[in-house]
Amino acid sequence: MLIRWLCLVVNIYSIIAQPTPIPFINISVVQTAQNTPDRLTPKDQIPLGPNYAQQNIHYVINPGLKYQTIIGFGGAFTESSAYVLSQINATQQQKVFDMYFSLQGHKYTMGRTHIGSCDFSMEFYDYNNVSGDVSMQHFNLTSYDMERVIPFIKRAQDMIQTELNETLKLLITPWSPPGWMKTNGQVTCLIPLGDYCVLQEKYRDAMSLYLSKYIGALKGYGIPTWALTPQNEPESGKPTVETSMQTAAEEQAWISTSLGPRIKQDHPEVLLLAYDHNKDHVFNWAQTILGDPGSAPFTDGVAFHWYTGDQFENVEACTKAFPNKLFVASEATEERENSPDGYRNPTWEKGEHYAHDIIGDFNVGTHAWIDWNLVLDIRSGPSHADPTGEYCEGLIPCGSNSMVIIDTQTGEILPQAFYWYMGHLSRYVTPNSVRIGNVPSTAAASSGLDVFTALTPSGTTVVVVLNRNGTAAQVSFQVDDIGFNTTVPAHGIQTLWW
């Protein structure tokens, strides 16, 4: 009897002590690749399980290691984009909006727009051309805003709310103060040297009020502002487009004594992001403004552009030095194609460039990524800086590309390569996702692959793998005690999630 009882106890213990079997999970996959028909195309699911945790692991994913929160993705609501959309019919317009703002599209929840005109406007304009009107008695929006830009933003805003149940986060930026506020009296910079083309110190308060008035005007149309940058590309003095130069010390002084207090008083919900220019000097500007006790309390972070190269180390220096501030990639674009017909066979590397930059920026702590013009025509315009397109076409490739190019004569909608690459991130890394750890092996570090991993608010793990090499890449991942393998085609990108 005792022996039977002992045997029963042993059997029960052995059952209890058995480890719980690890279930297999099916990973969903979408893929885009050159020389294939794949464009965000669903592929066969991949098993995630214990038999796939190989010894030769390329990346170890650590969901418990959490970094920054991803705010979202977006593009720019320029007047040129609004004009191009007005040249096509309602069905074609809706297709473009669906491509960007729907559940089946890129799920954009962010945007950027210009205060006054920019290089992608039809004309030069500002909101107060009455010299010396420092109290802004003559401030008024223009017909360009009322007829084009504001309806463009409102339509996207409504769609984001209805389709995505999200609120549009709008970043606003001036390309130049009204000419009478500047030392050269013009919105352009014919001579980009010294103090020739800058906001005069005596008009700093007037410009602060001007920007506050614009925020208030948008509110009047039901468009809240998420963030403001004081000046677009303050280190660039351009002779043909709106621009105003400023040093980091000058912007720091303006924020400390005028702009910061004005915005916090009039619109305390609006964030203030400094700089808004290239990564080469982003750390210098962050140190000057975020590191100063006068400007730091008013400044929520830094915005930057990509036109001087990857320079991820400069962004990482910022995020490490100022971990409680926001860092936003606020503008990027590719050069236009060499001819209008080039948009029908777009340069593939431009898509790879976008994904490489986004992944690189996020992997060093960036919180959001905003593209430039949402749409342009097949001449990469219109733009008052180059109204016919002859300058760019006749001399060197220049001007801007766009994720979506429209032939306004035929209504044809031409997504460029980087449209598809952007979708591999924006469609799956939803707002408030958190970057999680992924540790590459020595072999993976030299493979030329770019990998980003995130955890969404719904608990979905997302892995993005970019392969810019000319051969397919076999990649293995370990997640806790389980793993999976995937093969990314040459010049391809995959997004995987479970």
Backbone torsions as a table, in degrees:
resi	resn	phi	psi	omega
1	MET	NA	-44.6	179.7
2	LEU	-63.7	-39.3	179.8
3	ILE	-64.1	-43.1	177.8
4	ARG	-59.8	-42.1	-178.1
5	TRP	-64.9	-42.1	179.0
6	LEU	-63.9	-40.9	178.3
7	CYS	-62.3	-40.7	178.4
8	LEU	-62.2	-42.9	179.3
9	VAL	-62.2	-44.4	-179.6
10	VAL	-62.1	-42.2	180.0
11	ASN	-63.8	-43.6	179.1
12	ILE	-62.7	-42.8	-179.2
13	TYR	-62.9	-40.7	-178.2
14	SER	-66.0	-34.0	176.9
15	ILE	-67.8	-45.5	-178.9
16	ILE	-64.8	-39.4	-173.9
17	ALA	-74.1	-15.0	-179.7
18	GLN	-62.4	132.3	177.6
19	PRO	-64.6	145.3	178.3
20	THR	-67.9	127.3	179.9
21	PRO	-58.9	137.4	177.8
22	ILE	-83.1	121.2	-177.0
23	PRO	-74.2	152.7	172.6
24	PHE	-81.3	142.7	178.8
25	ILE	-120.8	140.0	175.8
26	ASN	-91.6	125.7	179.6
27	ILE	-95.6	129.5	175.9
28	SER	-82.2	148.1	-174.9
29	VAL	-138.9	135.9	165.3
30	VAL	-124.2	152.0	-171.4
31	GLN	-142.8	144.7	169.8
32	THR	-131.2	135.5	-178.5
33	ALA	-153.4	145.2	177.5
34	GLN	-66.4	150.2	177.2
35	ASN	60.4	25.8	174.2
36	THR	-139.0	167.0	174.4
37	PRO	-81.9	0.9	-174.2
38	ASP	-72.1	119.4	175.2
39	ARG	-138.4	96.1	-172.6
40	LEU	51.5	43.7	-174.1
41	THR	-90.9	128.6	175.3
42	PRO	-63.4	137.4	177.6
43	LYS	-117.8	175.9	178.6
44	ASP	-59.5	142.9	178.4
45	GLN	-66.3	155.1	-179.2
46	ILE	-114.3	135.7	179.0
47	PRO	-78.3	137.5	172.5
48	LEU	-112.6	118.2	-176.4
49	GLY	-169.6	-179.1	-174.0
50	PRO	-67.2	-30.4	-178.4
51	ASN	-75.1	-7.0	-176.5
52	TYR	-106.2	4.6	175.5
53	ALA	-85.8	81.4	-174.5
54	GLN	-76.5	166.1	176.8
55	GLN	-72.6	-33.2	-178.2
56	ASN	-87.4	69.3	-177.0
57	ILE	-83.1	133.3	176.3
58	HIS	-86.9	-39.8	-178.0
59	TYR	-137.6	137.7	173.1
60	VAL	-108.4	115.8	-179.5
61	ILE	-90.2	130.4	-178.2
62	ASN	-121.2	93.2	-178.9
63	PRO	-62.3	-21.2	-179.7
64	GLY	-79.5	-12.6	179.6
65	LEU	-96.1	101.9	-172.7
66	LYS	-108.5	140.9	-179.5
67	TYR	-118.0	-134.0	-173.2
68	GLN	-77.3	158.2	173.4
69	THR	-85.6	134.4	177.8
70	ILE	-87.6	119.8	-177.6
71	ILE	-77.0	-41.9	179.5
72	GLY	155.9	-168.8	-177.2
73	PHE	-131.7	159.1	177.6
74	GLY	-172.9	-172.4	178.1
75	GLY	-144.2	-179.3	-171.5
76	ALA	-101.5	131.3	175.7
77	PHE	-89.7	80.6	178.6
78	THR	-89.9	160.2	177.6
79	GLU	-64.0	-37.2	178.2
80	SER	-59.8	-43.0	177.9
81	SER	-62.2	-42.7	179.0
82	ALA	-62.1	-40.5	179.7
83	TYR	-64.0	-45.2	179.6
84	VAL	-58.9	-44.1	178.8
85	LEU	-61.5	-34.1	-179.0
86	SER	-68.5	-14.3	-177.9
87	GLN	-89.8	-1.4	179.1
88	ILE	-119.7	165.9	-173.7
89	ASN	-78.1	172.2	-173.1
90	ALA	-62.0	-38.8	179.5
91	THR	-64.8	-43.4	178.6
92	GLN	-66.3	-39.8	176.7
93	GLN	-58.4	-46.3	-177.8
94	GLN	-63.0	-35.0	177.9
95	LYS	-61.2	-41.9	179.0
96	VAL	-64.4	-46.0	178.4
97	PHE	-61.7	-38.2	176.9
98	ASP	-63.4	-38.1	-179.1
99	MET	-61.5	-30.7	-176.2
100	TYR	-101.4	-40.5	-163.2
101	PHE	-117.9	7.0	-178.1
102	SER	-101.2	170.1	175.9
103	LEU	-64.5	-27.8	178.8
104	GLN	-89.2	-6.6	-178.8
105	GLY	-105.9	-146.8	-173.2
106	HIS	-80.4	-9.0	177.3
107	LYS	58.9	38.6	177.8
108	TYR	-63.1	135.9	175.6
109	THR	-126.5	4.5	-179.4
110	MET	-126.7	160.6	177.2
111	GLY	-157.9	167.5	177.2
112	ARG	-137.7	143.6	175.2
113	THR	-143.2	163.6	-174.6
114	HIS	-96.3	140.3	175.4
115	ILE	-92.5	110.9	-166.4
116	GLY	78.4	-169.9	-176.8
117	SER	-79.3	162.1	174.9
118	CYS	-136.7	-175.1	-179.2
119	ASP	-64.4	-22.4	175.0
120	PHE	-105.4	55.8	169.4
121	SER	-124.3	164.9	-177.5
122	MET	-81.7	-26.8	-179.3
123	GLU	-145.6	167.7	167.6
124	PHE	-77.4	135.1	173.4
125	TYR	-160.9	155.6	171.7
126	ASP	-141.2	-172.4	-172.4
127	TYR	-108.8	3.0	175.9
128	ASN	-163.4	100.6	179.8
129	ASN	-102.0	19.5	178.0
130	VAL	-91.9	105.3	-175.6
131	SER	-57.8	132.7	176.8
132	GLY	84.5	0.4	-179.1
133	ASP	-80.6	75.2	-174.9
134	VAL	-73.0	-18.6	178.0
135	SER	-90.5	1.7	174.3
136	MET	60.1	38.3	177.3
137	GLN	-66.4	-26.1	-177.4
138	HIS	-103.1	15.3	179.1
139	PHE	-67.4	128.2	176.7
140	ASN	-153.8	140.8	170.2
141	LEU	-67.2	161.5	-176.3
142	THR	-105.4	171.9	176.4
143	SER	-64.0	-27.6	178.5
144	TYR	-62.5	-39.5	177.0
145	ASP	-70.9	-48.2	-172.2
146	MET	-66.0	-37.3	-173.8
147	GLU	-94.3	-21.4	-174.2
148	ARG	-124.6	-64.3	-168.7
149	VAL	-67.4	-49.2	-176.7
150	ILE	-64.0	-45.9	176.0
151	PRO	-60.4	-35.2	177.6
152	PHE	-60.8	-50.2	179.9
153	ILE	-64.6	-43.5	-177.8
154	LYS	-61.3	-41.7	-178.6
155	ARG	-64.1	-43.4	177.0
156	ALA	-65.9	-42.3	179.4
157	GLN	-57.3	-47.0	-179.9
158	ASP	-64.0	-38.7	-178.5
159	MET	-69.7	-40.4	177.3
160	ILE	-60.7	-40.4	179.3
161	GLN	-67.9	-45.5	-175.5
162	THR	-73.4	-47.7	-174.0
163	GLU	-79.8	-41.4	-170.0
164	LEU	-108.8	-8.5	-176.0
165	ASN	55.8	39.4	179.0
166	GLU	-125.7	163.0	176.2
167	THR	-103.1	133.5	177.1
168	LEU	-61.9	128.2	173.3
169	LYS	-100.6	107.6	-172.7
170	LEU	-104.6	123.6	174.2
171	LEU	-98.1	129.6	-178.4
172	ILE	-117.9	145.1	-171.6
173	THR	-148.6	131.8	170.6
174	PRO	-86.3	139.4	172.6
175	TRP	-84.9	-27.9	176.7
176	SER	-162.9	146.8	166.2
177	PRO	-66.8	164.6	169.4
178	PRO	-52.4	143.7	-173.0
179	GLY	-53.7	-35.1	-175.7
180	TRP	-68.1	-14.7	177.5
181	MET	-85.2	-10.9	-172.6
182	LYS	-102.3	160.8	-177.1
183	THR	-66.3	-28.4	-179.9
184	ASN	-96.6	-2.6	176.4
185	GLY	73.0	11.7	-177.2
186	GLN	-135.1	159.6	177.9
187	VAL	-81.4	-16.4	176.4
188	THR	-96.3	174.9	177.8
189	CYS	-124.3	91.7	-179.3
190	LEU	-68.3	-31.7	178.2
191	ILE	-128.7	97.2	-175.7
192	PRO	-80.5	61.3	-177.9
193	LEU	-129.3	141.2	171.6
194	GLY	50.3	-130.9	-177.1
195	ASP	-97.1	19.4	-174.9
196	TYR	-68.4	-35.3	-168.8
197	CYS	-130.2	61.5	-175.7
198	VAL	-131.6	160.3	171.5
199	LEU	-66.2	124.1	179.2
200	GLN	-67.4	140.5	-178.5
201	GLU	-57.5	-36.0	-178.2
202	LYS	-68.4	-14.8	179.9
203	TYR	-108.0	12.0	178.9
204	ARG	-61.0	-43.6	178.8
205	ASP	-63.9	-38.6	179.8
206	ALA	-64.8	-41.3	179.3
207	MET	-68.7	-36.0	176.4
208	SER	-61.2	-43.6	178.6
209	LEU	-65.9	-39.4	177.8
210	TYR	-56.6	-46.9	179.9
211	LEU	-67.2	-39.3	177.5
212	SER	-63.3	-39.9	178.5
213	LYS	-62.4	-38.4	179.4
214	TYR	-65.5	-43.5	177.0
215	ILE	-58.4	-42.7	178.4
216	GLY	-64.6	-38.7	178.9
217	ALA	-63.9	-41.4	176.4
218	LEU	-62.9	-40.8	177.7
219	LYS	-57.9	-36.9	179.5
220	GLY	-62.1	-22.9	177.5
221	TYR	-102.0	14.6	176.8
222	GLY	76.7	22.5	-179.8
223	ILE	-114.6	103.7	177.2
224	PRO	-77.2	148.6	176.0
225	THR	-94.8	131.3	175.8
226	TRP	-84.2	-46.6	-176.7
227	ALA	-152.3	157.0	179.5
228	LEU	-126.7	137.2	164.8
229	THR	-109.7	142.2	-173.7
230	PRO	-67.1	-32.1	-173.8
231	GLN	-160.4	130.3	173.7
232	ASN	-72.3	132.0	173.8
233	GLU	41.9	66.3	-174.7
234	PRO	-69.0	-11.5	178.2
235	GLU	-96.8	4.2	-175.3
236	SER	-112.7	118.2	175.0
237	GLY	-105.6	106.8	-174.5
238	LYS	-108.0	138.9	-174.7
239	PRO	-80.6	-19.2	-172.8
240	THR	-111.9	-8.0	-177.2
241	VAL	-131.0	166.4	-179.8
242	GLU	-62.7	128.0	177.6
243	THR	-164.3	156.1	178.3
244	SER	-148.2	130.8	-175.4
245	MET	-89.7	154.6	-177.6
246	GLN	-164.2	138.8	173.2
247	THR	-89.0	166.3	177.5
248	ALA	-61.6	-38.6	179.6
249	ALA	-65.8	-37.6	179.2
250	GLU	-68.3	-41.6	178.5
251	GLU	-66.7	-38.2	177.8
252	GLN	-60.5	-44.1	-179.8
253	ALA	-66.1	-41.0	179.8
254	TRP	-64.4	-45.0	179.4
255	ILE	-63.0	-43.9	-175.7
256	SER	-64.2	-43.9	-169.7
257	THR	-98.9	-17.8	-171.2
258	SER	-139.6	-64.6	-171.7
259	LEU	-65.4	-46.4	-179.6
260	GLY	-58.5	-54.2	178.3
261	PRO	-59.4	-38.9	-179.1
262	ARG	-63.1	-48.5	-177.2
263	ILE	-67.5	-42.1	-179.9
264	LYS	-66.8	-29.4	176.9
265	GLN	-76.8	-47.4	-173.7
266	ASP	-84.2	-35.1	-174.0
267	HIS	-141.6	70.8	-174.3
268	PRO	-62.9	-18.3	179.8
269	GLU	-79.7	-13.2	-175.3
270	VAL	-86.2	130.0	177.3
271	LEU	-81.4	152.0	176.9
272	LEU	-117.9	120.0	179.3
273	LEU	-113.9	129.0	-177.2
274	ALA	-83.2	170.1	168.8
275	TYR	74.0	-89.7	-178.2
276	ASP	68.0	44.6	176.0
277	HIS	-144.9	-161.9	-164.6
278	ASN	-74.2	161.4	-176.2
279	LYS	-69.4	-18.5	-176.3
280	ASP	-59.4	-34.1	-177.3
281	HIS	-116.3	13.7	-173.4
282	VAL	-62.9	-37.7	-178.8
283	PHE	-70.0	-36.7	177.5
284	ASN	-60.0	-44.7	-179.8
285	TRP	-68.5	-39.6	178.3
286	ALA	-61.4	-44.0	178.6
287	GLN	-61.4	-43.1	-176.1
288	THR	-67.0	-40.3	-172.3
289	ILE	-99.1	-48.6	179.7
290	LEU	-74.4	-22.9	-179.5
291	GLY	-91.6	2.8	-179.2
292	ASP	-101.7	131.4	-177.6
293	PRO	-66.5	-17.7	177.9
294	GLY	-81.2	-40.6	-176.6
295	SER	-96.1	-27.9	-175.4
296	ALA	-56.3	-42.1	-178.7
297	PRO	-63.7	-22.9	-178.8
298	PHE	-95.1	-11.0	-170.7
299	THR	-111.2	121.9	-173.8
300	ASP	-91.0	-10.5	-179.8
301	GLY	166.8	-159.9	-175.0
302	VAL	-136.6	139.4	172.6
303	ALA	-107.3	150.8	-178.0
304	PHE	-149.8	160.9	178.5
305	HIS	-114.2	174.1	-171.5
306	TRP	-111.9	6.5	-163.8
307	TYR	-73.5	-5.7	176.1
308	THR	-105.4	12.0	175.6
309	GLY	113.2	-177.1	-176.5
310	ASP	-57.1	-64.9	176.0
311	GLN	45.2	41.6	179.7
312	PHE	-62.1	-29.1	-179.2
313	GLU	-63.6	-30.1	178.6
314	ASN	-70.4	-39.8	177.1
315	VAL	-66.9	-41.7	179.9
316	GLU	-62.0	-37.1	176.9
317	ALA	-60.3	-38.3	178.3
318	CYS	-65.9	-49.5	-174.4
319	THR	-67.7	-29.1	177.1
320	LYS	-76.4	-38.9	-178.2
321	ALA	-73.8	-30.4	-175.7
322	PHE	-132.2	69.1	-172.5
323	PRO	-66.9	-15.7	-179.0
324	ASN	-98.2	8.2	179.3
325	LYS	-107.4	163.7	179.5
326	LEU	-95.2	145.3	176.6
327	PHE	-131.0	119.8	-170.3
328	VAL	-123.6	122.6	168.8
329	ALA	-76.6	107.0	-166.1
330	SER	-102.1	-10.7	177.3
331	GLU	-160.1	137.0	173.2
332	ALA	-155.4	147.1	172.5
333	THR	-160.7	163.2	176.1
334	GLU	-102.7	160.4	171.9
335	GLU	-63.1	148.9	176.3
336	ARG	-60.5	158.6	172.9
337	GLU	-69.7	159.5	-173.5
338	ASN	-66.5	-22.1	179.0
339	SER	-149.2	160.4	177.2
340	PRO	-54.7	-35.1	-180.0
341	ASP	-68.0	-19.7	-179.9
342	GLY	-62.8	-23.6	-179.4
343	TYR	-71.2	-15.4	176.2
344	ARG	-85.9	-14.5	175.0
345	ASN	-137.2	68.9	-168.3
346	PRO	-69.1	156.1	179.5
347	THR	-66.9	119.4	-173.0
348	TRP	-67.4	-36.9	-176.4
349	GLU	-60.2	-22.4	178.9
350	LYS	-66.0	-34.2	174.9
351	GLY	-67.0	-43.8	178.2
352	GLU	-62.0	-38.0	178.9
353	HIS	-60.4	-44.0	179.2
354	TYR	-60.5	-52.1	-177.0
355	ALA	-63.3	-40.2	178.5
356	HIS	-60.1	-43.3	-178.0
357	ASP	-69.9	-43.6	-179.5
358	ILE	-62.4	-48.2	-180.0
359	ILE	-61.9	-43.8	179.7
360	GLY	-62.9	-42.7	178.1
361	ASP	-63.4	-46.2	-178.9
362	PHE	-65.2	-36.9	-177.3
363	ASN	-70.2	-9.5	175.0
364	VAL	-113.6	11.5	169.9
365	GLY	111.8	5.3	178.3
366	THR	-66.8	145.9	-174.2
367	HIS	-101.4	-22.2	-175.7
368	ALA	-156.4	158.7	-176.9
369	TRP	-142.0	119.4	-175.7
370	ILE	-121.2	126.2	178.7
371	ASP	-80.5	172.2	177.2
372	TRP	-88.1	-144.2	-170.4
373	ASN	-43.8	130.0	177.7
374	LEU	-67.8	-41.4	176.2
375	VAL	-142.7	151.6	171.6
376	LEU	-142.8	170.3	177.4
377	ASP	-90.4	-178.1	-173.1
378	ILE	-73.1	-4.3	170.4
379	ARG	-99.6	12.0	-177.1
380	SER	60.5	40.3	-179.0
381	GLY	-146.2	-156.2	3.5
382	PRO	-78.9	156.2	177.3
383	SER	-146.1	133.4	-179.8
384	HIS	-68.1	-17.7	177.3
385	ALA	-72.6	-24.2	-179.7
386	ASP	-151.6	70.7	-167.6
387	PRO	-61.6	-31.6	-176.8
388	THR	-97.1	-15.5	-174.4
389	GLY	80.9	-0.8	-175.7
390	GLU	-70.2	-33.0	-179.6
391	TYR	-62.2	-49.9	-177.8
392	CYS	-68.5	-41.9	-177.0
393	GLU	-72.6	-30.4	-174.3
394	GLY	-84.5	-23.3	-174.9
395	LEU	-114.9	-82.1	-177.5
396	ILE	-130.1	157.8	173.9
397	PRO	-62.8	122.3	-179.0
398	CYS	-152.3	-168.9	-178.5
399	GLY	76.4	-166.4	-171.0
400	SER	-116.9	147.6	168.7
401	ASN	-97.5	180.0	177.3
402	SER	-151.5	150.9	179.1
403	MET	-59.2	-32.7	179.5
404	VAL	-126.0	118.6	176.4
405	ILE	-105.5	138.8	-178.3
406	ILE	-122.0	127.5	169.4
407	ASP	-82.7	101.7	-173.7
408	THR	-70.5	-14.7	177.0
409	GLN	-76.4	-35.6	-176.4
410	THR	-109.7	-16.4	-175.0
411	GLY	81.5	5.7	-178.7
412	GLU	-67.2	133.3	179.8
413	ILE	-104.8	123.2	-171.2
414	LEU	-120.1	91.1	175.5
415	PRO	-67.3	134.7	179.3
416	GLN	-88.8	169.6	-175.7
417	ALA	-56.9	-38.4	-176.4
418	PHE	-75.1	-12.5	170.9
419	TYR	-61.8	-46.4	-177.0
420	TRP	-68.3	-40.1	-179.5
421	TYR	-65.9	-41.4	176.8
422	MET	-58.0	-40.6	-178.2
423	GLY	-61.4	-26.3	178.3
424	HIS	-66.5	-18.5	176.9
425	LEU	-106.5	-52.9	-171.3
426	SER	-66.3	-30.0	-177.4
427	ARG	-76.9	-20.8	-172.2
428	TYR	-118.2	-30.3	176.1
429	VAL	-90.2	82.9	-172.6
430	THR	-73.6	162.0	-179.6
431	PRO	-53.4	139.5	-179.5
432	ASN	73.5	14.4	166.6
433	SER	-66.9	157.7	-179.0
434	VAL	-120.7	130.2	174.6
435	ARG	-66.0	134.7	177.8
436	ILE	-118.7	166.0	-173.2
437	GLY	-71.3	141.3	165.4
438	ASN	-142.1	123.3	-174.7
439	VAL	-107.0	118.0	180.0
440	PRO	-82.7	148.8	171.0
441	SER	-76.3	173.7	178.1
442	THR	-60.2	-41.1	-179.9
443	ALA	-64.9	-41.7	-179.0
444	ALA	-67.0	-36.2	-177.3
445	ALA	-63.7	-26.6	-179.4
446	SER	-102.6	10.1	-174.0
447	SER	-83.4	-14.7	-176.2
448	GLY	80.5	8.5	177.6
449	LEU	-85.9	150.9	172.2
450	ASP	-115.2	128.9	-176.0
451	VAL	-130.9	134.9	175.7
452	PHE	-131.6	138.6	-179.6
453	THR	-130.7	141.1	-177.5
454	ALA	-149.1	158.8	174.5
455	LEU	-117.9	121.9	-176.9
456	THR	-81.5	165.6	178.4
457	PRO	-59.7	-25.0	179.9
458	SER	-85.2	0.0	178.7
459	GLY	92.7	8.5	178.4
460	THR	-82.0	133.3	173.6
461	THR	-90.2	131.2	-178.3
462	VAL	-120.4	132.3	176.5
463	VAL	-125.5	127.3	176.6
464	VAL	-115.7	126.7	-179.2
465	VAL	-123.2	120.6	179.2
466	LEU	-108.6	127.1	178.1
467	ASN	-118.0	105.4	179.5
468	ARG	-94.0	6.1	-178.4
469	ASN	-82.0	164.3	179.9
470	GLY	-84.4	1.3	176.9
471	THR	-128.3	155.6	178.6
472	ALA	-64.8	151.0	-178.8
473	ALA	-120.1	124.3	173.4
474	GLN	-91.9	124.3	-172.9
475	VAL	-128.2	136.2	176.9
476	SER	-119.8	144.3	-178.1
477	PHE	-127.0	144.7	171.7
478	GLN	-116.7	133.7	176.2
479	VAL	-128.2	108.0	-172.4
480	ASP	56.4	-121.5	-177.5
481	ASP	-100.8	10.0	-179.6
482	ILE	-123.2	176.2	-177.1
483	GLY	-164.5	179.2	176.9
484	PHE	-155.3	163.2	179.5
485	ASN	-126.7	147.8	175.5
486	THR	-147.4	157.1	175.4
487	THR	-119.6	119.6	-179.3
488	VAL	-101.0	123.8	-176.9
489	PRO	-61.6	162.0	173.3
490	ALA	-56.2	138.8	-178.9
491	HIS	47.2	51.1	-178.7
492	GLY	-134.2	170.4	178.6
493	ILE	-143.6	140.3	176.1
494	GLN	-125.7	144.7	165.3
495	THR	-116.5	129.2	-178.7
496	LEU	-123.2	141.7	179.8
497	TRP	-152.4	151.8	176.7
498	TRP	-153.4	NA	NA
